[in-house]
Amino acid sequence: MKLVCLDLEGVLIPEIWLAVAEKTGVDGLRRTTRDEPDYDVLMNYRLGLLAEHDIRLPFIQEVIGTLRPLPGAKDFIDWLKSVTQVIILSDTFSQFATPLMRQLDFPTLFCHELVVDAEGRITGYALRQDDQKRKAVEAFRSLNFEIIASGDSYNDLSMLQSADAGILFRPSDAFAAEYPDFPVTREHAELRAEIEKRL
């Protein structure tokens, strides 16, 4: 049986931190997993900026409420769910993802949790599991699923490498050049075509 594992931000929805950077003018929040492969380094950098500028969870959730899935993403996920099993493996947080998951008709999502104080300050984060994307793929494969995975950046690499087939979606040119064995897709129609070849 086939199972498709997808990254969320940059594949189905816009990058949430980029939207927050745009709204707040805090350029440091534009740094993403495309720029920093060490997730712990990246998140601690972000938490420092949130504290410095007193940016709290309710404000971030307001920004998220203005976002919509990427063009073509809803039709793509609707098609994918009609032909196979789909699980979203994301390094986002449940407090961020829910409004956007609603717009995608709630595909199954594995992600992390933020630690938030009573005043709405984000004081930390709790990973569901270290390297959760790779471990999830390995667990699914141990259950005799054949995994097709797609993502866009460094935090997807172990998932792509652990899958039976990995497909890049709108990666940076540098990332794509570094890992030329993965096919590169730029539109959801192209991603659908690559997945269809493997179903």
N, C-alpha and C positions, 0 to 999 in steps of 0.2 A: 504494500500500500504506500502511496506517495503522500507526503506532507510538505507544505510550503511554509517556511519560516521567513518572515519579513522584518526588517527594521521599520521603525515608525517615522521618526522625524527625517525629513529629506526624501522619504520614499512615498509616504501617504499624506503627511501633513507638513506644514512649514516648520522650520526650526524655531522652537519656542523662545530660546534665549536670544536669537537674532531679533525677534519681534519685541522682546523686552528692552533690548539695547536701543532699538529704533524709538520706542516710546519714551525711554528715560534719558536718552542721549549719553548713556554710559558705554563708551565704545569698547571697553574691556569685556563686556558681556557678549561681544561678537565672536569671541574665541570659542570654538567648538571642537568636537572630536576630530574634525578634519585638520585642525591645527595642532592639537595636543593629544598624542596617543595614550598618555597616562591619565586615566579617568579620575583617579584620586587627586592628582595634581590639579586637573581642570576644575573639579568640583570645589576644592578648597579655595582656589583662586576666585571662583564665582561667589562663594559664601562670603569671602572677605569683601568683595565689591558690594554685595547686598547689604552687609553690615555698615560699610563706610557710607553708603548713600541712603540708608534706612529704607530700603525697598523690601516690602513685606509681602507675604503670600496673598492676601486679598487683592492687592494691586496687580500682582502677576496674573492671578486668576481673571481679573477684569480684562487684561490684555489678551489672554488666551480666549476669552469669550468673543473676541472680535475676529478670531482666525477661522478659516475654512479649510477643508481638505484641499490638497493640491489639485489643479485642474486634471480631470481624468481619473483621479484616485478612487472616487466612489464607484464609478462604473467598473473600474479594474477590480476592486475588492469584491463587488457584487458578482462579477463573472467568476473570479477565483473561488469564492465560496460555493458557487453552483457546480464546480467540477472537481473540487478536492478539499481536503482539510487544510485549514490555515491557522497559524499561530503567529502573533506579533511578539517579537522579542526585542524589548526596548530598554535603553538606559534612562528613560524618562521616569517620572514619578506619578503615582496614582493621583495625587492632588492636582497634577497638571493635565493628565490625559483624559479624564472622564468626559468633559464637554466635547472633545474632539472624537472620542470613541462613539459617543451618541450619534454624531453626524455620519459615522461609518457603519451604523447599525450594530455596534458592539461586537466586533470580532474579538476572539480570545486574546488577551494581552497579559504578558508576563513583564513586570517592571519593578521599580523600587519604591521606597517610601521616604518622604521628607520628615525631618524632625522639626516641629514647629512649636514655639512657646505660646503662652496664653495671649500675647499681644500680636500674634501673627508673624513674628520674626522667624526666619528659617535659620535654625541653629546647627543643623547637621543633616545627615542623610543616612539611611539604613539600606544597604544593599541586600536584596533578596538572597543573593549568593554572589561570591566573587566569580568573575568570568562566566556569568550566568548564561550568556548566549551559547557559548561552546558547550557548557555542561548540559544545557537543555537539548541541543542537537545530539550530543552523544547519548543522552538518555532515550531520546526518541528512536535513535538508530538501534539501541539495545532492545527496543520493543519491536524491531523488524520493520520500522518505517524507512522508506527511502526519502532522504531530505533534499529538497531544492531550497536554497537560501538566497536572499537578495538584501543588499545593504549598500551604503554609500561611503563609509569612512572607516578609520582605524579601529573603532570599537566594534565593528562588524567583522573584522578580519578573522578572528578565531572561529566565528560561526560559519563564515564562508569556507574556510579551510577544512572544517570538520564535516561539512555537508557532503553529500554525494555529488552535488552540482552547486556551484556558487556563481551568482550573476551580480555584476555591479550596476547600480542605478544612479546616474548623474554624479559619479565620483569626480573629485578634482583631477585635473590632468596629471598631476604629480603622483597621486595615489594609483590611478589607472596604469601609469607607466611603470610603477614599482611592482605591480602584480599583473603582468600581461596575460597570464593564463586564464583570468576571468573575463568572460565576454562583457562588454560595456553597452548599456542601454541608456537612452536619454529621454524616452517618452514611455508612458505606460503601455501604449500599443506595442512598442518594441519589447518591453519586459514580458508582456503577455505572450508574444511570439516565442521568446526564448523559453518560457515556462512550458508552453504547449509542446515544444520539441521534446521535452523531457517527461511529460505526463504519459 
